Amino acid sequence: MGIMAMSEKEVKIRDAKIDAFDFIDRNNKEIAKIGDAIFYFAELGMQEFRTSEYAIDAISKAGFDVEIGIAGMPSAWIATWGSGKPVVAVVFEGDALPNSSQVSGVPEEKPIIAGAPGHAEGHNTNVAVTLGAAVAAKTVMEKKAIPGTIKLFFSPAEEQFISRPYMLRDGYFAGVDVFFHPHLMSDFSTTYGIRQYANIAAEFIFHGRSASSRMAPWMGRNALDAVTLMDVGWSLMRQQLEPSQRSHRAVLAGGDQASVIPKYAKMEWGFTNQTMEQASETFKKAKKIAEGAAIMTGCTYEVNLLSTCWPTRANQTMAEIIQKNMEMVGMPKWSKEEETLAKTLQKKINVPIVGLQKKITPLREAKQRASSNDSGCITWVMPCGFFYFPANIPGCEFHSWPAGVSLATTIAHKAEINGAKVLAASMLDLFCEEAWLRKVKKSFKEEIGDARYFEVMPPDQKPPVDLNREQMEKWRPVMKKFYIKKKVHWKSALSG
């Protein structure tokens, strides 16, 4: 569409986006610095303190007000700028994964520190995209006196589905009109519709009585036996469960040595299904099996609910806005060296040798998958715009070493810049054009229909703030020498 065919409002919105893109290009090294710094912090869920501090420093320098420790989680925060309506939010995460350390840019398995946590899904790049976009949008809104409020929600422990249900339950999303959720992938794409499954995560803790395994085992009550019986009982239950369900577990504690009957044992379970109603029914059955295991062993048990994720859904109108801006921004231009790295890695892990993605994926309706995300609860309360930006190498599955290869390279840097441009432009569309916001809200009501969000998280449930604490206390001292110490310094001037 030529300038002569555009309305005055369309020209203003286009010019606002161009200014945002100019800001992002001027700050491309600072945005890359954010992603790289967090890559080397590599903090596990609920322990993202270095990550939070670094991001808070960057967003505070841009003029945002930050409230730290929201919903009872010390590493969670909200950054706010602006006033009045509309209120446009972005949710993002920065947690890493255990035993996933990987040297970035090396197409073979090579940990930075063997056994240490690492970014094997790339949440470090999510932070870079979000902060870059938000500061760009804020800078343009100030320059052009565009009204509205930006809110950024830093959400701990996404890998364990924890923080956002607490934030929603405790009222932190009150007044928000819409929200975006950017996430890396190997493609540049957006979808609409129901995307993921519901998930309930809980710890089952059994308490017994210690005794000598050799001298007086009859005096004991074996908590590990209770864990074993629950595991066997659930395995036998699976035949009577819906084919759509997924259930998985890890034994977190089971005794100290063979000569002592364990008085304490703990396992974590995840129960996944297509709807929250189905996941809740599965969870009820699991609690009955735990009760039976406790009765059979003479133990007592308790259940500690960790998280409750609704299926994520994405709004079609917001997907249309995002898609339009993806096509405006375009794919990153990959270098020969970046293509070589991608193809070398693809050959190494025996996946199709296709290099990096070259074309934007067409807009499409989502297919529901058995993955989950703790933003799901919010997507049933307000419209969500979800999109992927291409910071990963095609064929690299998350949660494995190949997914860490690109995350602090120019592949990630270029994807962060283009992702930030798409997010900033999409935010500006909603701030500048009331008609878009009305259409988003209207389509959301039509998509939701009679479905209503109901709270699964008990009102007195506390978030597990000590989750992963011991691991990070072990690893931080040896990871510290790899930290990037240079802070972000925004170049705030706009051209024109």
VODREN-738077 format. One line per 4 residues: their letters; for each residue x, y, z of C-alpha. Coordinates in nm, 3 decimals. Example, Ala and Ser with C-alpha at 12.3 -4.5 7.8 and 13.67 -1.06 7.14 Angstrom:
<recs>
AS	1.230:-0.450:0.780  1.367:-0.106:0.714
</recs>
This chain:
<recs>
MGIM	0.000:0.000:0.000  0.149:0.336:-0.103  0.157:0.640:0.121  -0.103:0.819:-0.094
AMSE	-0.352:0.537:-0.032  -0.304:0.544:0.346  -0.521:0.739:0.587  -0.366:0.998:0.816
KEVK	-0.400:0.759:1.112  -0.236:0.476:0.920  0.056:0.701:0.832  0.097:0.796:1.199
IRDA	0.096:0.431:1.307  0.343:0.340:1.036  0.571:0.626:1.138  0.548:0.521:1.505
KIDA	0.658:0.170:1.409  0.947:0.303:1.200  1.062:0.505:1.501  1.041:0.193:1.719
FDFI	1.243:-0.005:1.466  1.501:0.274:1.456  1.531:0.262:1.836  1.574:-0.116:1.833
DRNN	1.839:-0.099:1.561  2.028:0.170:1.753  2.018:-0.054:2.062  2.086:-0.387:1.893
KEIA	2.406:-0.445:2.094  2.230:-0.364:2.422  1.943:-0.602:2.343  2.192:-0.877:2.253
KIGD	2.378:-0.804:2.577  2.060:-0.882:2.776  2.013:-1.222:2.613  2.381:-1.313:2.647
AIFY	2.410:-1.206:3.011  2.108:-1.415:3.112  2.239:-1.710:2.911  2.543:-1.723:3.140
FAEL	2.345:-1.666:3.462  2.149:-1.985:3.377  1.936:-1.982:3.693  1.678:-2.247:3.778
GMQE	1.314:-2.165:3.848  1.232:-1.951:4.155  1.604:-1.871:4.192  1.638:-1.624:3.904
FRTS	1.787:-1.349:4.121  2.084:-1.250:3.903  1.857:-1.263:3.600  1.597:-1.046:3.772
EYAI	1.853:-0.795:3.896  2.004:-0.755:3.551  1.666:-0.712:3.380  1.538:-0.476:3.651
DAIS	1.848:-0.259:3.610  1.789:-0.240:3.234  1.417:-0.163:3.251  1.454:0.085:3.538
KAGF	1.709:0.284:3.338  1.441:0.323:3.069  1.200:0.488:3.315  0.980:0.197:3.420
DVEI	0.865:0.159:3.780  0.933:-0.189:3.917  0.747:-0.374:4.193  0.961:-0.665:4.313
GIAG	0.848:-0.981:4.493  0.491:-0.999:4.368  0.253:-1.283:4.462  0.492:-1.398:4.735
MPSA	0.776:-1.480:4.493  1.102:-1.289:4.558  1.229:-1.313:4.199  0.897:-1.212:4.038
WIAT	0.824:-0.852:3.941  0.608:-0.611:3.741  0.751:-0.315:3.550  0.502:-0.039:3.465
WGSG	0.517:0.274:3.253  0.246:0.512:3.136  -0.106:0.584:3.252  -0.463:0.522:3.150
KPVV	-0.609:0.286:2.895  -0.540:0.064:2.719  -0.323:-0.148:2.946  -0.107:-0.378:2.733
AVVF	0.101:-0.641:2.914  0.381:-0.879:2.817  0.458:-1.195:3.014  0.802:-1.350:2.987
EGDA	1.036:-1.586:3.169  1.410:-1.629:3.217  1.465:-1.964:3.390  1.711:-2.231:3.282
LPNS	1.722:-2.611:3.311  1.926:-2.847:3.532  2.232:-3.025:3.390  2.201:-2.839:3.058
SQVS	2.520:-2.631:3.042  2.638:-2.589:2.682  2.896:-2.369:2.513  2.710:-2.150:2.268
GVPE	2.835:-2.151:1.910  2.992:-2.498:1.930  2.803:-2.765:1.728  2.888:-3.054:1.958
EKPI	2.807:-3.144:2.317  3.041:-2.929:2.525  2.923:-2.802:2.864  3.052:-2.473:2.999
IAGA	3.061:-2.651:3.336  2.976:-3.021:3.347  2.654:-3.086:3.538  2.565:-2.718:3.578
PGHA	2.232:-2.559:3.482  2.204:-2.410:3.135  1.962:-2.253:2.892  1.840:-2.543:2.681
EGHN	1.514:-2.376:2.581  1.634:-2.021:2.535  1.436:-1.821:2.786  1.731:-1.581:2.792
TNVA	1.624:-1.461:2.447  1.264:-1.406:2.565  1.390:-1.144:2.812  1.589:-0.964:2.542
VTLG	1.292:-0.946:2.305  1.052:-0.825:2.573  1.274:-0.553:2.719  1.386:-0.430:2.378
AAVA	1.028:-0.405:2.252  0.889:-0.244:2.567  1.156:0.026:2.586  1.116:0.099:2.213
AKTV	0.736:0.129:2.244  0.768:0.350:2.553  1.021:0.579:2.382  0.790:0.627:2.081
MEKK	0.482:0.677:2.298  0.661:0.952:2.492  0.776:1.124:2.174  0.432:1.113:2.011
AIPG	0.221:1.156:2.329  0.042:0.824:2.276  -0.168:0.736:2.584  -0.171:0.397:2.753
TIKL	0.007:0.176:3.004  0.273:-0.090:2.948  0.312:-0.370:3.205  0.583:-0.633:3.200
FFSP	0.547:-0.948:3.413  0.868:-1.135:3.488  0.751:-1.487:3.570  0.975:-1.730:3.761
AEEQ	0.985:-2.106:3.711  0.802:-2.137:3.380  0.974:-2.471:3.327  0.787:-2.598:3.633
FISR	0.462:-2.413:3.550  0.451:-2.217:3.872  0.425:-1.840:3.882  0.144:-1.699:3.665
PYML	-0.147:-1.879:3.834  -0.037:-1.716:4.161  -0.013:-1.375:3.993  -0.362:-1.409:3.846
RDGY	-0.511:-1.543:4.170  -0.363:-1.256:4.369  -0.505:-0.989:4.137  -0.195:-0.864:3.959
FAGV	-0.361:-0.882:3.617  -0.659:-0.670:3.724  -0.716:-0.391:3.473  -0.500:-0.545:3.198
DVFF	-0.678:-0.538:2.859  -0.459:-0.774:2.655  -0.123:-0.945:2.684  0.151:-1.077:2.461
HPHL	0.375:-1.378:2.517  0.684:-1.404:2.294  0.889:-1.724:2.290  1.179:-1.844:2.082
MSDF	1.153:-2.128:1.832  1.327:-2.205:1.504  1.059:-2.028:1.298  0.887:-1.688:1.287
STTY	0.520:-1.767:1.341  0.196:-1.707:1.526  -0.120:-1.910:1.568  -0.467:-1.879:1.716
GIRQ	-0.693:-2.120:1.902  -0.621:-2.370:2.179  -0.251:-2.450:2.171  -0.156:-2.666:2.471
YANI	-0.284:-2.897:2.745  -0.385:-2.835:3.103  -0.139:-2.951:3.368  -0.145:-3.000:3.745
AAEF	0.187:-3.048:3.923  0.208:-3.167:4.283  0.442:-3.324:4.533  0.327:-3.636:4.717
IFHG	0.511:-3.663:5.049  0.502:-3.977:5.264  0.600:-3.988:5.632  0.691:-4.315:5.802
RSAS	0.917:-4.428:6.086  1.290:-4.504:6.081  1.430:-4.835:6.197  1.729:-5.059:6.131
SRMA	1.679:-5.250:5.808  1.876:-5.545:5.949  1.803:-5.553:6.321  1.440:-5.444:6.358
PWMG	1.271:-5.371:6.026  0.931:-5.453:6.179  0.965:-5.139:6.388  0.976:-4.917:6.081
RNAL	0.719:-4.768:5.847  0.883:-4.746:5.505  0.801:-4.419:5.327  0.988:-4.535:5.017
DAVT	0.760:-4.837:4.997  0.466:-4.596:4.992  0.624:-4.410:4.698  0.681:-4.742:4.521
LMDV	0.322:-4.853:4.578  0.187:-4.524:4.448  0.404:-4.562:4.139  0.286:-4.919:4.079
GWSL	-0.074:-4.830:4.154  -0.070:-4.546:3.904  0.092:-4.767:3.640  -0.197:-5.013:3.678
MRQQ	-0.448:-4.726:3.666  -0.324:-4.600:3.328  -0.531:-4.856:3.134  -0.846:-4.697:3.275
LEPS	-0.746:-4.340:3.182  -0.830:-4.142:2.870  -0.580:-4.177:2.583  -0.533:-3.798:2.590
QRSH	-0.388:-3.796:2.942  -0.019:-3.769:3.021  0.121:-3.843:3.367  0.487:-3.838:3.465
RAVL	0.685:-3.840:3.785  1.022:-3.809:3.952  1.125:-3.947:4.291  1.283:-3.655:4.475
AGGD	1.365:-3.824:4.808  1.377:-4.189:4.906  1.607:-4.244:5.200  1.970:-4.192:5.297
QASV	2.126:-4.539:5.312  2.015:-4.900:5.272  2.060:-4.992:5.639  1.799:-4.739:5.754
IPKY	1.431:-4.768:5.666  1.335:-4.432:5.514  1.095:-4.230:5.724  1.055:-3.966:5.451
AKME	1.004:-3.998:5.078  0.878:-3.758:4.815  0.780:-3.771:4.451  0.665:-3.503:4.210
WGFT	0.386:-3.577:3.964  0.252:-3.394:3.662  -0.099:-3.468:3.531  -0.177:-3.338:3.184
NQTM	-0.491:-3.349:2.973  -0.683:-3.153:2.712  -0.899:-2.963:2.961  -0.860:-2.849:3.319
EQAS	-1.167:-3.053:3.412  -0.999:-3.370:3.284  -0.666:-3.291:3.453  -0.849:-3.223:3.780
ETFK	-1.026:-3.560:3.765  -0.693:-3.735:3.706  -0.542:-3.553:4.003  -0.830:-3.671:4.225
KAKK	-0.760:-4.033:4.125  -0.391:-3.989:4.204  -0.472:-3.865:4.553  -0.683:-4.177:4.613
IAEG	-0.393:-4.399:4.508  -0.159:-4.206:4.739  -0.404:-4.261:5.023  -0.409:-4.633:4.951
AAIM	-0.028:-4.649:4.942  -0.013:-4.477:5.280  -0.268:-4.718:5.431  -0.082:-5.024:5.300
TGCT	0.249:-4.910:5.450  0.121:-4.754:5.772  0.251:-4.415:5.663  0.085:-4.079:5.649
YEVN	0.094:-3.857:5.342  0.044:-3.500:5.231  -0.002:-3.336:4.893  0.171:-3.009:4.810
LLST	0.015:-2.852:4.501  0.282:-2.673:4.295  0.099:-2.541:3.991  -0.224:-2.550:3.794
CWPT	-0.198:-2.467:3.423  -0.498:-2.423:3.201  -0.458:-2.500:2.830  -0.309:-2.199:2.655
RANQ	-0.516:-2.031:2.387  -0.433:-1.745:2.149  -0.671:-1.484:2.014  -0.721:-1.477:1.637
TMAE	-0.735:-1.099:1.601  -0.413:-1.056:1.796  -0.255:-1.326:1.579  -0.361:-1.127:1.271
IIQK	-0.196:-0.814:1.414  0.124:-1.006:1.489  0.130:-1.173:1.148  0.092:-0.838:0.972
NMEM	0.388:-0.702:1.165  0.599:-1.013:1.104  0.551:-0.960:0.732  0.644:-0.594:0.773
VGMP	0.963:-0.678:0.966  1.063:-0.989:0.770  1.302:-1.272:0.851  1.655:-1.208:0.972
KWSK	1.923:-1.213:0.701  2.146:-1.506:0.788  2.519:-1.505:0.713  2.717:-1.786:0.556
EEET	2.880:-1.856:0.893  2.541:-1.882:1.067  2.414:-2.122:0.799  2.729:-2.332:0.837
LAKT	2.684:-2.355:1.214  2.322:-2.462:1.172  2.396:-2.726:0.910  2.696:-2.864:1.099
LQKK	2.480:-2.909:1.408  2.194:-3.063:1.210  2.435:-3.316:1.061  2.576:-3.390:1.406
INVP	2.234:-3.469:1.559  2.105:-3.653:1.250  1.814:-3.427:1.156  1.734:-3.282:0.811
IVGL	2.018:-3.053:0.700  1.812:-2.750:0.603  2.005:-2.466:0.765  1.810:-2.177:0.917
QKKI	1.450:-2.083:0.846  1.421:-1.845:0.548  1.050:-1.766:0.527  0.785:-1.644:0.767
TPLR	0.532:-1.916:0.850  0.179:-1.835:0.726  -0.086:-1.761:0.988  -0.262:-2.079:1.094
EAKQ	-0.496:-2.223:1.353  -0.314:-2.397:1.636  -0.315:-2.771:1.694  -0.345:-2.865:2.059
RASS	-0.026:-3.032:2.184  0.055:-3.215:2.506  0.292:-2.941:2.625  0.181:-2.688:2.887
NDSG	0.258:-2.333:2.998  0.157:-2.150:3.312  0.027:-1.853:3.110  -0.271:-2.073:3.020
CITW	-0.484:-1.948:3.309  -0.454:-1.587:3.190  -0.549:-1.675:2.831  -0.902:-1.768:2.948
VMPC	-0.945:-1.432:3.124  -0.812:-1.190:2.861  -0.692:-1.200:2.499  -0.344:-1.334:2.436
GFFY	-0.113:-1.278:2.141  0.149:-1.553:2.126  0.430:-1.570:1.875  0.760:-1.745:1.806
FPAN	1.081:-1.576:1.690  1.360:-1.778:1.519  1.644:-1.790:1.774  1.679:-2.169:1.770
IPGC	1.820:-2.396:1.499  1.565:-2.618:1.319  1.571:-2.977:1.441  1.705:-2.895:1.790
EFHS	1.464:-3.019:2.052  1.432:-2.812:2.368  1.570:-2.949:2.697  1.873:-3.106:2.528
WPAG	2.223:-2.975:2.458  2.169:-2.888:2.087  1.910:-2.627:2.188  2.182:-2.431:2.368
VSLA	2.413:-2.398:2.068  2.258:-2.084:1.912  2.148:-1.896:2.222  2.439:-1.653:2.265
TTIA	2.538:-1.625:1.899  2.450:-1.383:1.621  2.164:-1.618:1.525  1.994:-1.537:1.855
HKAE	2.094:-1.170:1.835  1.931:-1.123:1.495  1.617:-1.310:1.602  1.594:-1.099:1.919
INGA	1.602:-0.779:1.713  1.333:-0.895:1.470  1.124:-1.039:1.753  1.147:-0.711:1.945
KVLA	1.036:-0.518:1.636  0.731:-0.740:1.588  0.634:-0.712:1.955  0.683:-0.333:1.965
ASML	0.484:-0.284:1.644  0.199:-0.504:1.767  0.184:-0.315:2.097  0.173:0.017:1.909
DLFC	-0.114:-0.108:1.692  -0.322:-0.160:2.006  -0.217:0.171:2.164  -0.280:0.374:1.850
EEAW	-0.593:0.218:1.701  -0.902:0.173:1.920  -1.072:-0.028:1.646  -0.810:-0.302:1.679
LRKV	-0.864:-0.325:2.053  -1.242:-0.341:2.013  -1.207:-0.616:1.754  -0.970:-0.810:1.981
KKSF	-1.211:-0.799:2.274  -1.512:-0.886:2.057  -1.338:-1.187:1.901  -1.217:-1.303:2.242
KEEI	-1.575:-1.313:2.375  -1.682:-1.512:2.070  -1.391:-1.756:2.106  -1.450:-1.815:2.477
GDAR	-1.825:-1.861:2.443  -1.977:-2.009:2.758  -1.642:-2.130:2.897  -1.545:-1.967:3.225
YFEV	-1.215:-1.976:3.406  -1.233:-2.131:3.752  -0.958:-2.116:4.013  -0.790:-2.447:4.094
MPPD	-0.515:-2.300:4.309  -0.630:-2.289:4.674  -0.652:-1.933:4.812  -0.403:-2.008:5.089
QKPP	-0.153:-2.200:4.874  0.196:-2.047:4.891  0.441:-2.057:4.601  0.742:-2.290:4.651
VDLN	1.001:-2.016:4.695  1.275:-2.261:4.800  1.245:-2.461:4.480  1.593:-2.526:4.330
REQM	1.761:-2.319:4.602  2.019:-2.584:4.698  2.115:-2.648:4.336  2.175:-2.281:4.260
EKWR	2.368:-2.229:4.583  2.594:-2.512:4.469  2.645:-2.391:4.112  2.654:-2.009:4.130
PVMK	3.006:-1.986:4.277  3.157:-2.190:3.991  2.941:-2.029:3.720  3.021:-1.677:3.837
KFYI	3.347:-1.647:3.642  3.150:-1.668:3.316  2.906:-1.388:3.402  2.882:-1.086:3.173
KKKV	2.927:-0.788:3.403  2.855:-0.503:3.161  2.513:-0.349:3.220  2.271:-0.214:2.961
HWKS	2.291:0.152:2.857  2.009:0.251:2.625  2.072:0.488:2.337  1.743:0.670:2.371
ALSG	1.755:0.927:2.092  1.523:0.873:1.797  1.597:0.991:1.445  1.397:1.285:1.317
</recs>
